[in-house]
Amino acid sequence: MKTLIYVPIIHTSADLGSLAKYVAKRGIANLGQEFWEEHKKTVDKFWETISDYFDSIDVSGMKIYQDGMVAEGEVGQKIVKESLAAGSKNYEIIDNLLKRGAILVKTEDFNLVKKEYKKLLAITHAKSIISKLTAFTRYKLTKNKLLNKRDEFIAKRIVETSKHSGKGILFIGAYHNIKTKLLEKFRIIEIKDVNRVREYQRLLPIYNKYPEQFQEVSKYLASSVKV
C-alpha cells in the first residue's frame, strides 16, 4: 500500500507574504507583544521537531506535496528558493529534502489559491471598518467551499502522481481535510496530531481563559515527533 507522511502545518510570517505584517499587527494587538513572541518561539520549536524527524529518515525518491505549491520543475524550485530566502521554516525543510533526493510535485490549482489569497488581501487592504467587515464576510461565506475545492484538487494530484507502493510527504494547513479523501488508498503517517494542531490555533486567541489546556498543547507541539 502507498504511504503518505502527513504534516499538519502552522504557517509562520515568512509564509504569508504581504499578509504577514497584518497578521503580526493583529497578533500583537490581541495577545500582547510578550505573548506573541512566546507564540513565535513555540511555532519555531514545532518546525524544529519536524525537521529533526525528516533528518532521521531516508527521503530519496519521495514525492513532496506542499500547501500552496502551484508549480513544479524550475518554477517550483524558484518558489522554494524565494520562500527559503524569506525565512520560511517549512521551505527550509523542503529545500533540505530536495537536496537529499525527494521530488517536488505541483500540488494546487493556481486559480483556486489565487482566489482565496485575493479575498484575504481584501481584508487587509480595507480602509474602513465597514469595508473590512464586508471583505471578511465575503471571505467567510466562500471559505469552506474554496477550501473543499482545493482539497479535492490536492487529493486528486496525490493519487495521480503517486506510484504503486510509493511514498509521499504532504505539508498541509491543519484545517484542510485531505485525510478522509485518501484513507482508502494510502497508509497515512500523521507525524503531528492534526487535532492537537487545530486545538492550539483555536485556543491561541483565548489562551488566558484556558491557560493549562493551552500550555499542555503548546508543550505537545514543541515535543519530539513519535510515530
PyMOL commands that place a pseudoatom at each C-alpha (Angstrom):
pseudoatom trace, name=CA, resn=MET, resi=1, chain=A, elem=C, hetatm=0, pos=[0.000, 0.000, 0.000]
pseudoatom trace, name=CA, resn=LYS, resi=2, chain=A, elem=C, hetatm=0, pos=[1.189, 3.543, -0.727]
pseudoatom trace, name=CA, resn=THR, resi=3, chain=A, elem=C, hetatm=0, pos=[2.328, 5.634, 2.236]
pseudoatom trace, name=CA, resn=LEU, resi=4, chain=A, elem=C, hetatm=0, pos=[1.770, 9.328, 2.853]
pseudoatom trace, name=CA, resn=ILE, resi=5, chain=A, elem=C, hetatm=0, pos=[3.593, 11.173, 5.643]
pseudoatom trace, name=CA, resn=TYR, resi=6, chain=A, elem=C, hetatm=0, pos=[1.085, 13.781, 6.774]
pseudoatom trace, name=CA, resn=VAL, resi=7, chain=A, elem=C, hetatm=0, pos=[2.401, 17.025, 8.282]
pseudoatom trace, name=CA, resn=PRO, resi=8, chain=A, elem=C, hetatm=0, pos=[-0.307, 19.437, 9.570]
pseudoatom trace, name=CA, resn=ILE, resi=9, chain=A, elem=C, hetatm=0, pos=[1.474, 22.768, 9.467]
pseudoatom trace, name=CA, resn=ILE, resi=10, chain=A, elem=C, hetatm=0, pos=[1.408, 26.117, 11.240]
pseudoatom trace, name=CA, resn=HIS, resi=11, chain=A, elem=C, hetatm=0, pos=[2.302, 28.983, 8.921]
pseudoatom trace, name=CA, resn=THR, resi=12, chain=A, elem=C, hetatm=0, pos=[4.967, 31.461, 10.035]
pseudoatom trace, name=CA, resn=SER, resi=13, chain=A, elem=C, hetatm=0, pos=[5.203, 35.113, 8.969]
pseudoatom trace, name=CA, resn=ALA, resi=14, chain=A, elem=C, hetatm=0, pos=[7.686, 34.139, 6.250]
pseudoatom trace, name=CA, resn=ASP, resi=15, chain=A, elem=C, hetatm=0, pos=[4.982, 32.001, 4.613]
pseudoatom trace, name=CA, resn=LEU, resi=16, chain=A, elem=C, hetatm=0, pos=[2.361, 34.755, 4.490]
pseudoatom trace, name=CA, resn=GLY, resi=17, chain=A, elem=C, hetatm=0, pos=[3.936, 37.224, 2.083]
pseudoatom trace, name=CA, resn=SER, resi=18, chain=A, elem=C, hetatm=0, pos=[2.143, 40.580, 2.069]
pseudoatom trace, name=CA, resn=LEU, resi=19, chain=A, elem=C, hetatm=0, pos=[-0.308, 39.289, 4.709]
pseudoatom trace, name=CA, resn=ALA, resi=20, chain=A, elem=C, hetatm=0, pos=[2.486, 38.894, 7.272]
pseudoatom trace, name=CA, resn=LYS, resi=21, chain=A, elem=C, hetatm=0, pos=[2.501, 42.462, 8.624]
pseudoatom trace, name=CA, resn=TYR, resi=22, chain=A, elem=C, hetatm=0, pos=[-1.274, 42.446, 9.048]
pseudoatom trace, name=CA, resn=VAL, resi=23, chain=A, elem=C, hetatm=0, pos=[-1.241, 39.095, 10.883]
pseudoatom trace, name=CA, resn=ALA, resi=24, chain=A, elem=C, hetatm=0, pos=[1.617, 40.182, 13.167]
pseudoatom trace, name=CA, resn=LYS, resi=25, chain=A, elem=C, hetatm=0, pos=[-0.089, 43.500, 13.926]
pseudoatom trace, name=CA, resn=ARG, resi=26, chain=A, elem=C, hetatm=0, pos=[-3.343, 41.753, 14.795]
pseudoatom trace, name=CA, resn=GLY, resi=27, chain=A, elem=C, hetatm=0, pos=[-1.499, 39.150, 16.855]
pseudoatom trace, name=CA, resn=ILE, resi=28, chain=A, elem=C, hetatm=0, pos=[0.355, 41.732, 18.921]
pseudoatom trace, name=CA, resn=ALA, resi=29, chain=A, elem=C, hetatm=0, pos=[-2.799, 43.840, 19.371]
pseudoatom trace, name=CA, resn=ASN, resi=30, chain=A, elem=C, hetatm=0, pos=[-4.863, 40.868, 20.555]
pseudoatom trace, name=CA, resn=LEU, resi=31, chain=A, elem=C, hetatm=0, pos=[-2.267, 38.922, 22.538]
pseudoatom trace, name=CA, resn=GLY, resi=32, chain=A, elem=C, hetatm=0, pos=[0.351, 41.475, 23.554]
pseudoatom trace, name=CA, resn=GLN, resi=33, chain=A, elem=C, hetatm=0, pos=[3.961, 41.707, 22.405]
pseudoatom trace, name=CA, resn=GLU, resi=34, chain=A, elem=C, hetatm=0, pos=[5.369, 39.345, 25.052]
pseudoatom trace, name=CA, resn=PHE, resi=35, chain=A, elem=C, hetatm=0, pos=[2.898, 36.539, 24.434]
pseudoatom trace, name=CA, resn=TRP, resi=36, chain=A, elem=C, hetatm=0, pos=[3.151, 36.962, 20.646]
pseudoatom trace, name=CA, resn=GLU, resi=37, chain=A, elem=C, hetatm=0, pos=[6.908, 36.365, 20.958]
pseudoatom trace, name=CA, resn=GLU, resi=38, chain=A, elem=C, hetatm=0, pos=[6.243, 33.212, 23.024]
pseudoatom trace, name=CA, resn=HIS, resi=39, chain=A, elem=C, hetatm=0, pos=[3.856, 32.023, 20.337]
pseudoatom trace, name=CA, resn=LYS, resi=40, chain=A, elem=C, hetatm=0, pos=[6.540, 32.507, 17.669]
pseudoatom trace, name=CA, resn=LYS, resi=41, chain=A, elem=C, hetatm=0, pos=[9.011, 30.507, 19.787]
pseudoatom trace, name=CA, resn=THR, resi=42, chain=A, elem=C, hetatm=0, pos=[6.501, 27.663, 20.092]
pseudoatom trace, name=CA, resn=VAL, resi=43, chain=A, elem=C, hetatm=0, pos=[5.966, 27.625, 16.325]
pseudoatom trace, name=CA, resn=ASP, resi=44, chain=A, elem=C, hetatm=0, pos=[9.730, 27.685, 15.690]
pseudoatom trace, name=CA, resn=LYS, resi=45, chain=A, elem=C, hetatm=0, pos=[10.154, 24.745, 18.058]
pseudoatom trace, name=CA, resn=PHE, resi=46, chain=A, elem=C, hetatm=0, pos=[7.315, 22.922, 16.300]
pseudoatom trace, name=CA, resn=TRP, resi=47, chain=A, elem=C, hetatm=0, pos=[9.161, 23.252, 12.980]
pseudoatom trace, name=CA, resn=GLU, resi=48, chain=A, elem=C, hetatm=0, pos=[12.414, 22.170, 14.626]
pseudoatom trace, name=CA, resn=THR, resi=49, chain=A, elem=C, hetatm=0, pos=[10.816, 18.883, 15.704]
pseudoatom trace, name=CA, resn=ILE, resi=50, chain=A, elem=C, hetatm=0, pos=[9.517, 18.338, 12.143]
pseudoatom trace, name=CA, resn=SER, resi=51, chain=A, elem=C, hetatm=0, pos=[12.983, 18.994, 10.743]
pseudoatom trace, name=CA, resn=ASP, resi=52, chain=A, elem=C, hetatm=0, pos=[14.587, 16.572, 13.218]
pseudoatom trace, name=CA, resn=TYR, resi=53, chain=A, elem=C, hetatm=0, pos=[12.141, 13.867, 12.190]
pseudoatom trace, name=CA, resn=PHE, resi=54, chain=A, elem=C, hetatm=0, pos=[12.920, 14.161, 8.482]
pseudoatom trace, name=CA, resn=ASP, resi=55, chain=A, elem=C, hetatm=0, pos=[16.650, 14.241, 9.212]
pseudoatom trace, name=CA, resn=SER, resi=56, chain=A, elem=C, hetatm=0, pos=[16.230, 10.770, 10.723]
pseudoatom trace, name=CA, resn=ILE, resi=57, chain=A, elem=C, hetatm=0, pos=[14.643, 9.019, 7.711]
pseudoatom trace, name=CA, resn=ASP, resi=58, chain=A, elem=C, hetatm=0, pos=[15.583, 8.214, 4.118]
pseudoatom trace, name=CA, resn=VAL, resi=59, chain=A, elem=C, hetatm=0, pos=[13.566, 10.504, 1.812]
pseudoatom trace, name=CA, resn=SER, resi=60, chain=A, elem=C, hetatm=0, pos=[15.172, 9.650, -1.533]
pseudoatom trace, name=CA, resn=GLY, resi=61, chain=A, elem=C, hetatm=0, pos=[12.510, 9.313, -4.243]
pseudoatom trace, name=CA, resn=MET, resi=62, chain=A, elem=C, hetatm=0, pos=[9.675, 10.537, -2.020]
pseudoatom trace, name=CA, resn=LYS, resi=63, chain=A, elem=C, hetatm=0, pos=[7.185, 12.931, -3.608]
pseudoatom trace, name=CA, resn=ILE, resi=64, chain=A, elem=C, hetatm=0, pos=[6.671, 16.251, -1.794]
pseudoatom trace, name=CA, resn=TYR, resi=65, chain=A, elem=C, hetatm=0, pos=[3.218, 17.847, -1.786]
pseudoatom trace, name=CA, resn=GLN, resi=66, chain=A, elem=C, hetatm=0, pos=[3.082, 21.340, -0.296]
pseudoatom trace, name=CA, resn=ASP, resi=67, chain=A, elem=C, hetatm=0, pos=[0.188, 23.575, 0.731]
pseudoatom trace, name=CA, resn=GLY, resi=68, chain=A, elem=C, hetatm=0, pos=[0.050, 26.388, -1.855]
pseudoatom trace, name=CA, resn=MET, resi=69, chain=A, elem=C, hetatm=0, pos=[2.581, 24.826, -4.260]
pseudoatom trace, name=CA, resn=VAL, resi=70, chain=A, elem=C, hetatm=0, pos=[1.186, 25.699, -7.695]
pseudoatom trace, name=CA, resn=ALA, resi=71, chain=A, elem=C, hetatm=0, pos=[4.174, 24.601, -9.809]
pseudoatom trace, name=CA, resn=GLU, resi=72, chain=A, elem=C, hetatm=0, pos=[6.976, 22.087, -10.103]
pseudoatom trace, name=CA, resn=GLY, resi=73, chain=A, elem=C, hetatm=0, pos=[10.207, 21.863, -12.102]
pseudoatom trace, name=CA, resn=GLU, resi=74, chain=A, elem=C, hetatm=0, pos=[12.176, 25.113, -12.424]
pseudoatom trace, name=CA, resn=VAL, resi=75, chain=A, elem=C, hetatm=0, pos=[9.279, 27.329, -11.347]
pseudoatom trace, name=CA, resn=GLY, resi=76, chain=A, elem=C, hetatm=0, pos=[8.636, 25.158, -8.297]
pseudoatom trace, name=CA, resn=GLN, resi=77, chain=A, elem=C, hetatm=0, pos=[12.334, 25.262, -7.389]
pseudoatom trace, name=CA, resn=LYS, resi=78, chain=A, elem=C, hetatm=0, pos=[12.271, 29.058, -7.684]
pseudoatom trace, name=CA, resn=ILE, resi=79, chain=A, elem=C, hetatm=0, pos=[9.302, 29.239, -5.290]
pseudoatom trace, name=CA, resn=VAL, resi=80, chain=A, elem=C, hetatm=0, pos=[11.219, 27.066, -2.818]
pseudoatom trace, name=CA, resn=LYS, resi=81, chain=A, elem=C, hetatm=0, pos=[14.350, 29.228, -3.038]
pseudoatom trace, name=CA, resn=GLU, resi=82, chain=A, elem=C, hetatm=0, pos=[12.414, 32.501, -2.666]
pseudoatom trace, name=CA, resn=SER, resi=83, chain=A, elem=C, hetatm=0, pos=[10.490, 31.182, 0.337]
pseudoatom trace, name=CA, resn=LEU, resi=84, chain=A, elem=C, hetatm=0, pos=[13.724, 29.866, 1.848]
pseudoatom trace, name=CA, resn=ALA, resi=85, chain=A, elem=C, hetatm=0, pos=[15.349, 33.289, 1.401]
pseudoatom trace, name=CA, resn=ALA, resi=86, chain=A, elem=C, hetatm=0, pos=[12.330, 34.884, 3.126]
pseudoatom trace, name=CA, resn=GLY, resi=87, chain=A, elem=C, hetatm=0, pos=[12.996, 32.734, 6.186]
pseudoatom trace, name=CA, resn=SER, resi=88, chain=A, elem=C, hetatm=0, pos=[10.302, 30.052, 5.877]
pseudoatom trace, name=CA, resn=LYS, resi=89, chain=A, elem=C, hetatm=0, pos=[10.909, 27.101, 8.212]
pseudoatom trace, name=CA, resn=ASN, resi=90, chain=A, elem=C, hetatm=0, pos=[8.557, 24.998, 6.090]
pseudoatom trace, name=CA, resn=TYR, resi=91, chain=A, elem=C, hetatm=0, pos=[10.540, 25.639, 2.916]
pseudoatom trace, name=CA, resn=GLU, resi=92, chain=A, elem=C, hetatm=0, pos=[13.852, 25.215, 4.707]
pseudoatom trace, name=CA, resn=ILE, resi=93, chain=A, elem=C, hetatm=0, pos=[12.803, 21.633, 5.354]
pseudoatom trace, name=CA, resn=ILE, resi=94, chain=A, elem=C, hetatm=0, pos=[11.603, 21.174, 1.779]
pseudoatom trace, name=CA, resn=ASP, resi=95, chain=A, elem=C, hetatm=0, pos=[14.885, 22.522, 0.393]
pseudoatom trace, name=CA, resn=ASN, resi=96, chain=A, elem=C, hetatm=0, pos=[16.765, 20.020, 2.543]
pseudoatom trace, name=CA, resn=LEU, resi=97, chain=A, elem=C, hetatm=0, pos=[14.504, 17.161, 1.404]
pseudoatom trace, name=CA, resn=LEU, resi=98, chain=A, elem=C, hetatm=0, pos=[15.073, 18.045, -2.261]
pseudoatom trace, name=CA, resn=LYS, resi=99, chain=A, elem=C, hetatm=0, pos=[18.839, 18.059, -1.731]
pseudoatom trace, name=CA, resn=ARG, resi=100, chain=A, elem=C, hetatm=0, pos=[18.512, 14.539, -0.315]
pseudoatom trace, name=CA, resn=GLY, resi=101, chain=A, elem=C, hetatm=0, pos=[16.652, 13.180, -3.325]
pseudoatom trace, name=CA, resn=ALA, resi=102, chain=A, elem=C, hetatm=0, pos=[12.977, 13.977, -2.727]
pseudoatom trace, name=CA, resn=ILE, resi=103, chain=A, elem=C, hetatm=0, pos=[10.864, 15.216, -5.660]
pseudoatom trace, name=CA, resn=LEU, resi=104, chain=A, elem=C, hetatm=0, pos=[8.733, 18.362, -5.648]
pseudoatom trace, name=CA, resn=VAL, resi=105, chain=A, elem=C, hetatm=0, pos=[5.246, 17.960, -7.149]
pseudoatom trace, name=CA, resn=LYS, resi=106, chain=A, elem=C, hetatm=0, pos=[2.730, 20.603, -8.195]
pseudoatom trace, name=CA, resn=THR, resi=107, chain=A, elem=C, hetatm=0, pos=[0.072, 20.263, -5.516]
pseudoatom trace, name=CA, resn=GLU, resi=108, chain=A, elem=C, hetatm=0, pos=[-2.510, 23.010, -6.013]
pseudoatom trace, name=CA, resn=ASP, resi=109, chain=A, elem=C, hetatm=0, pos=[-4.601, 24.735, -8.653]
pseudoatom trace, name=CA, resn=PHE, resi=110, chain=A, elem=C, hetatm=0, pos=[-3.198, 28.235, -9.175]
pseudoatom trace, name=CA, resn=ASN, resi=111, chain=A, elem=C, hetatm=0, pos=[-6.604, 29.853, -9.736]
pseudoatom trace, name=CA, resn=LEU, resi=112, chain=A, elem=C, hetatm=0, pos=[-8.074, 28.462, -6.508]
pseudoatom trace, name=CA, resn=VAL, resi=113, chain=A, elem=C, hetatm=0, pos=[-5.081, 29.562, -4.434]
pseudoatom trace, name=CA, resn=LYS, resi=114, chain=A, elem=C, hetatm=0, pos=[-5.117, 32.998, -6.066]
pseudoatom trace, name=CA, resn=LYS, resi=115, chain=A, elem=C, hetatm=0, pos=[-8.857, 33.392, -5.438]
pseudoatom trace, name=CA, resn=GLU, resi=116, chain=A, elem=C, hetatm=0, pos=[-8.505, 32.686, -1.722]
pseudoatom trace, name=CA, resn=TYR, resi=117, chain=A, elem=C, hetatm=0, pos=[-5.426, 34.899, -1.384]
pseudoatom trace, name=CA, resn=LYS, resi=118, chain=A, elem=C, hetatm=0, pos=[-7.205, 37.832, -3.053]
pseudoatom trace, name=CA, resn=LYS, resi=119, chain=A, elem=C, hetatm=0, pos=[-10.101, 37.543, -0.616]
pseudoatom trace, name=CA, resn=LEU, resi=120, chain=A, elem=C, hetatm=0, pos=[-7.712, 37.591, 2.349]
pseudoatom trace, name=CA, resn=LEU, resi=121, chain=A, elem=C, hetatm=0, pos=[-5.823, 40.503, 0.827]
pseudoatom trace, name=CA, resn=ALA, resi=122, chain=A, elem=C, hetatm=0, pos=[-9.084, 42.453, 0.509]
pseudoatom trace, name=CA, resn=ILE, resi=123, chain=A, elem=C, hetatm=0, pos=[-9.488, 42.239, 4.300]
pseudoatom trace, name=CA, resn=THR, resi=124, chain=A, elem=C, hetatm=0, pos=[-6.000, 43.582, 4.999]
pseudoatom trace, name=CA, resn=HIS, resi=125, chain=A, elem=C, hetatm=0, pos=[-6.306, 46.399, 2.438]
pseudoatom trace, name=CA, resn=ALA, resi=126, chain=A, elem=C, hetatm=0, pos=[-9.711, 47.617, 3.580]
pseudoatom trace, name=CA, resn=LYS, resi=127, chain=A, elem=C, hetatm=0, pos=[-9.514, 51.248, 4.711]
pseudoatom trace, name=CA, resn=SER, resi=128, chain=A, elem=C, hetatm=0, pos=[-12.614, 51.423, 6.928]
pseudoatom trace, name=CA, resn=ILE, resi=129, chain=A, elem=C, hetatm=0, pos=[-14.258, 49.174, 9.483]
pseudoatom trace, name=CA, resn=ILE, resi=130, chain=A, elem=C, hetatm=0, pos=[-17.307, 48.750, 7.224]
pseudoatom trace, name=CA, resn=SER, resi=131, chain=A, elem=C, hetatm=0, pos=[-15.245, 47.742, 4.201]
pseudoatom trace, name=CA, resn=LYS, resi=132, chain=A, elem=C, hetatm=0, pos=[-13.151, 45.419, 6.374]
pseudoatom trace, name=CA, resn=LEU, resi=133, chain=A, elem=C, hetatm=0, pos=[-16.265, 43.736, 7.752]
pseudoatom trace, name=CA, resn=THR, resi=134, chain=A, elem=C, hetatm=0, pos=[-17.682, 43.417, 4.239]
pseudoatom trace, name=CA, resn=ALA, resi=135, chain=A, elem=C, hetatm=0, pos=[-14.496, 41.808, 2.936]
pseudoatom trace, name=CA, resn=PHE, resi=136, chain=A, elem=C, hetatm=0, pos=[-14.348, 39.488, 5.946]
pseudoatom trace, name=CA, resn=THR, resi=137, chain=A, elem=C, hetatm=0, pos=[-17.982, 38.433, 5.474]
pseudoatom trace, name=CA, resn=ARG, resi=138, chain=A, elem=C, hetatm=0, pos=[-17.382, 37.688, 1.800]
pseudoatom trace, name=CA, resn=TYR, resi=139, chain=A, elem=C, hetatm=0, pos=[-14.377, 35.582, 2.726]
pseudoatom trace, name=CA, resn=LYS, resi=140, chain=A, elem=C, hetatm=0, pos=[-16.290, 33.667, 5.407]
pseudoatom trace, name=CA, resn=LEU, resi=141, chain=A, elem=C, hetatm=0, pos=[-19.145, 32.902, 3.006]
pseudoatom trace, name=CA, resn=THR, resi=142, chain=A, elem=C, hetatm=0, pos=[-16.821, 31.315, 0.438]
pseudoatom trace, name=CA, resn=LYS, resi=143, chain=A, elem=C, hetatm=0, pos=[-14.052, 29.967, 2.688]
pseudoatom trace, name=CA, resn=ASN, resi=144, chain=A, elem=C, hetatm=0, pos=[-15.348, 26.423, 3.197]
pseudoatom trace, name=CA, resn=LYS, resi=145, chain=A, elem=C, hetatm=0, pos=[-16.358, 25.999, -0.433]
pseudoatom trace, name=CA, resn=LEU, resi=146, chain=A, elem=C, hetatm=0, pos=[-12.961, 27.173, -1.652]
pseudoatom trace, name=CA, resn=LEU, resi=147, chain=A, elem=C, hetatm=0, pos=[-11.132, 25.014, 0.880]
pseudoatom trace, name=CA, resn=ASN, resi=148, chain=A, elem=C, hetatm=0, pos=[-13.084, 21.938, -0.202]
pseudoatom trace, name=CA, resn=LYS, resi=149, chain=A, elem=C, hetatm=0, pos=[-12.291, 22.618, -3.865]
pseudoatom trace, name=CA, resn=ARG, resi=150, chain=A, elem=C, hetatm=0, pos=[-8.609, 22.944, -3.012]
pseudoatom trace, name=CA, resn=ASP, resi=151, chain=A, elem=C, hetatm=0, pos=[-8.724, 19.720, -1.001]
pseudoatom trace, name=CA, resn=GLU, resi=152, chain=A, elem=C, hetatm=0, pos=[-10.355, 17.842, -3.871]
pseudoatom trace, name=CA, resn=PHE, resi=153, chain=A, elem=C, hetatm=0, pos=[-7.669, 19.063, -6.258]
pseudoatom trace, name=CA, resn=ILE, resi=154, chain=A, elem=C, hetatm=0, pos=[-4.831, 18.216, -3.842]
pseudoatom trace, name=CA, resn=ALA, resi=155, chain=A, elem=C, hetatm=0, pos=[-6.168, 14.707, -3.178]
pseudoatom trace, name=CA, resn=LYS, resi=156, chain=A, elem=C, hetatm=0, pos=[-6.518, 14.095, -6.908]
pseudoatom trace, name=CA, resn=ARG, resi=157, chain=A, elem=C, hetatm=0, pos=[-2.944, 15.251, -7.546]
pseudoatom trace, name=CA, resn=ILE, resi=158, chain=A, elem=C, hetatm=0, pos=[-1.584, 12.965, -4.839]
pseudoatom trace, name=CA, resn=VAL, resi=159, chain=A, elem=C, hetatm=0, pos=[-3.438, 9.961, -6.243]
pseudoatom trace, name=CA, resn=GLU, resi=160, chain=A, elem=C, hetatm=0, pos=[-2.451, 10.727, -9.849]
pseudoatom trace, name=CA, resn=THR, resi=161, chain=A, elem=C, hetatm=0, pos=[1.235, 11.297, -9.182]
pseudoatom trace, name=CA, resn=SER, resi=162, chain=A, elem=C, hetatm=0, pos=[1.986, 8.614, -6.598]
pseudoatom trace, name=CA, resn=LYS, resi=163, chain=A, elem=C, hetatm=0, pos=[3.480, 5.316, -7.691]
pseudoatom trace, name=CA, resn=HIS, resi=164, chain=A, elem=C, hetatm=0, pos=[2.284, 1.894, -6.589]
pseudoatom trace, name=CA, resn=SER, resi=165, chain=A, elem=C, hetatm=0, pos=[3.700, 1.216, -3.103]
pseudoatom trace, name=CA, resn=GLY, resi=166, chain=A, elem=C, hetatm=0, pos=[5.432, 4.613, -3.248]
pseudoatom trace, name=CA, resn=LYS, resi=167, chain=A, elem=C, hetatm=0, pos=[5.907, 7.175, -0.503]
pseudoatom trace, name=CA, resn=GLY, resi=168, chain=A, elem=C, hetatm=0, pos=[4.980, 10.820, -0.325]
pseudoatom trace, name=CA, resn=ILE, resi=169, chain=A, elem=C, hetatm=0, pos=[5.083, 13.731, 2.125]
pseudoatom trace, name=CA, resn=LEU, resi=170, chain=A, elem=C, hetatm=0, pos=[2.231, 16.221, 2.471]
pseudoatom trace, name=CA, resn=PHE, resi=171, chain=A, elem=C, hetatm=0, pos=[2.737, 19.573, 4.213]
pseudoatom trace, name=CA, resn=ILE, resi=172, chain=A, elem=C, hetatm=0, pos=[-0.749, 20.999, 4.659]
pseudoatom trace, name=CA, resn=GLY, resi=173, chain=A, elem=C, hetatm=0, pos=[-2.584, 23.545, 6.808]
pseudoatom trace, name=CA, resn=ALA, resi=174, chain=A, elem=C, hetatm=0, pos=[-4.307, 21.918, 9.770]
pseudoatom trace, name=CA, resn=TYR, resi=175, chain=A, elem=C, hetatm=0, pos=[-7.799, 22.997, 8.698]
pseudoatom trace, name=CA, resn=HIS, resi=176, chain=A, elem=C, hetatm=0, pos=[-7.617, 21.235, 5.353]
pseudoatom trace, name=CA, resn=ASN, resi=177, chain=A, elem=C, hetatm=0, pos=[-9.493, 17.941, 5.203]
pseudoatom trace, name=CA, resn=ILE, resi=178, chain=A, elem=C, hetatm=0, pos=[-7.337, 15.749, 2.967]
pseudoatom trace, name=CA, resn=LYS, resi=179, chain=A, elem=C, hetatm=0, pos=[-7.057, 12.628, 5.098]
pseudoatom trace, name=CA, resn=THR, resi=180, chain=A, elem=C, hetatm=0, pos=[-10.614, 11.385, 4.614]
pseudoatom trace, name=CA, resn=LYS, resi=181, chain=A, elem=C, hetatm=0, pos=[-10.169, 11.600, 0.842]
pseudoatom trace, name=CA, resn=LEU, resi=182, chain=A, elem=C, hetatm=0, pos=[-7.065, 9.382, 0.860]
pseudoatom trace, name=CA, resn=LEU, resi=183, chain=A, elem=C, hetatm=0, pos=[-7.582, 6.813, 3.627]
pseudoatom trace, name=CA, resn=GLU, resi=184, chain=A, elem=C, hetatm=0, pos=[-8.694, 4.040, 1.263]
pseudoatom trace, name=CA, resn=LYS, resi=185, chain=A, elem=C, hetatm=0, pos=[-5.631, 4.330, -0.961]
pseudoatom trace, name=CA, resn=PHE, resi=186, chain=A, elem=C, hetatm=0, pos=[-2.852, 5.342, 1.449]
pseudoatom trace, name=CA, resn=ARG, resi=187, chain=A, elem=C, hetatm=0, pos=[-1.380, 4.355, 4.759]
pseudoatom trace, name=CA, resn=ILE, resi=188, chain=A, elem=C, hetatm=0, pos=[-1.196, 7.763, 6.414]
pseudoatom trace, name=CA, resn=ILE, resi=189, chain=A, elem=C, hetatm=0, pos=[1.514, 8.518, 8.964]
pseudoatom trace, name=CA, resn=GLU, resi=190, chain=A, elem=C, hetatm=0, pos=[0.468, 11.624, 10.881]
pseudoatom trace, name=CA, resn=ILE, resi=191, chain=A, elem=C, hetatm=0, pos=[3.660, 12.934, 12.497]
pseudoatom trace, name=CA, resn=LYS, resi=192, chain=A, elem=C, hetatm=0, pos=[1.792, 15.567, 14.498]
pseudoatom trace, name=CA, resn=ASP, resi=193, chain=A, elem=C, hetatm=0, pos=[-1.817, 15.046, 15.585]
pseudoatom trace, name=CA, resn=VAL, resi=194, chain=A, elem=C, hetatm=0, pos=[-3.868, 17.366, 13.368]
pseudoatom trace, name=CA, resn=ASN, resi=195, chain=A, elem=C, hetatm=0, pos=[-6.499, 17.751, 16.092]
pseudoatom trace, name=CA, resn=ARG, resi=196, chain=A, elem=C, hetatm=0, pos=[-3.872, 18.996, 18.550]
pseudoatom trace, name=CA, resn=VAL, resi=197, chain=A, elem=C, hetatm=0, pos=[-2.557, 21.492, 15.999]
pseudoatom trace, name=CA, resn=ARG, resi=198, chain=A, elem=C, hetatm=0, pos=[-6.107, 22.740, 15.426]
pseudoatom trace, name=CA, resn=GLU, resi=199, chain=A, elem=C, hetatm=0, pos=[-6.625, 22.941, 19.188]
pseudoatom trace, name=CA, resn=TYR, resi=200, chain=A, elem=C, hetatm=0, pos=[-3.558, 25.159, 19.549]
pseudoatom trace, name=CA, resn=GLN, resi=201, chain=A, elem=C, hetatm=0, pos=[-4.790, 27.522, 16.840]
pseudoatom trace, name=CA, resn=ARG, resi=202, chain=A, elem=C, hetatm=0, pos=[-8.287, 27.575, 18.333]
pseudoatom trace, name=CA, resn=LEU, resi=203, chain=A, elem=C, hetatm=0, pos=[-7.027, 28.342, 21.850]
pseudoatom trace, name=CA, resn=LEU, resi=204, chain=A, elem=C, hetatm=0, pos=[-4.414, 30.904, 20.826]
pseudoatom trace, name=CA, resn=PRO, resi=205, chain=A, elem=C, hetatm=0, pos=[-6.782, 33.943, 20.767]
pseudoatom trace, name=CA, resn=ILE, resi=206, chain=A, elem=C, hetatm=0, pos=[-8.342, 32.907, 24.102]
pseudoatom trace, name=CA, resn=TYR, resi=207, chain=A, elem=C, hetatm=0, pos=[-5.284, 31.367, 25.818]
pseudoatom trace, name=CA, resn=ASN, resi=208, chain=A, elem=C, hetatm=0, pos=[-5.897, 33.332, 29.026]
pseudoatom trace, name=CA, resn=LYS, resi=209, chain=A, elem=C, hetatm=0, pos=[-9.274, 31.629, 29.510]
pseudoatom trace, name=CA, resn=TYR, resi=210, chain=A, elem=C, hetatm=0, pos=[-7.754, 28.128, 29.302]
pseudoatom trace, name=CA, resn=PRO, resi=211, chain=A, elem=C, hetatm=0, pos=[-4.122, 28.569, 30.423]
pseudoatom trace, name=CA, resn=GLU, resi=212, chain=A, elem=C, hetatm=0, pos=[-3.475, 24.958, 31.494]
pseudoatom trace, name=CA, resn=GLN, resi=213, chain=A, elem=C, hetatm=0, pos=[-5.009, 23.470, 28.361]
pseudoatom trace, name=CA, resn=PHE, resi=214, chain=A, elem=C, hetatm=0, pos=[-3.082, 25.902, 26.168]
pseudoatom trace, name=CA, resn=GLN, resi=215, chain=A, elem=C, hetatm=0, pos=[0.197, 25.221, 27.954]
pseudoatom trace, name=CA, resn=GLU, resi=216, chain=A, elem=C, hetatm=0, pos=[-0.300, 21.468, 27.561]
pseudoatom trace, name=CA, resn=VAL, resi=217, chain=A, elem=C, hetatm=0, pos=[-0.941, 21.642, 23.822]
pseudoatom trace, name=CA, resn=SER, resi=218, chain=A, elem=C, hetatm=0, pos=[1.986, 24.079, 23.392]
pseudoatom trace, name=CA, resn=LYS, resi=219, chain=A, elem=C, hetatm=0, pos=[4.273, 21.510, 25.015]
pseudoatom trace, name=CA, resn=TYR, resi=220, chain=A, elem=C, hetatm=0, pos=[2.935, 18.856, 22.655]
pseudoatom trace, name=CA, resn=LEU, resi=221, chain=A, elem=C, hetatm=0, pos=[3.739, 20.974, 19.601]
pseudoatom trace, name=CA, resn=ALA, resi=222, chain=A, elem=C, hetatm=0, pos=[7.290, 21.508, 20.837]
pseudoatom trace, name=CA, resn=SER, resi=223, chain=A, elem=C, hetatm=0, pos=[7.856, 17.843, 21.731]
pseudoatom trace, name=CA, resn=SER, resi=224, chain=A, elem=C, hetatm=0, pos=[9.801, 15.368, 19.595]
pseudoatom trace, name=CA, resn=VAL, resi=225, chain=A, elem=C, hetatm=0, pos=[7.929, 13.504, 16.880]
pseudoatom trace, name=CA, resn=LYS, resi=226, chain=A, elem=C, hetatm=0, pos=[6.915, 9.991, 17.922]
pseudoatom trace, name=CA, resn=VAL, resi=227, chain=A, elem=C, hetatm=0, pos=[5.458, 7.720, 15.219]
for i in range(1, 227): cmd.bond("trace and resi %d" % i, "trace and resi %d" % (i + 1))
show_as sticks, trace
zoom trace
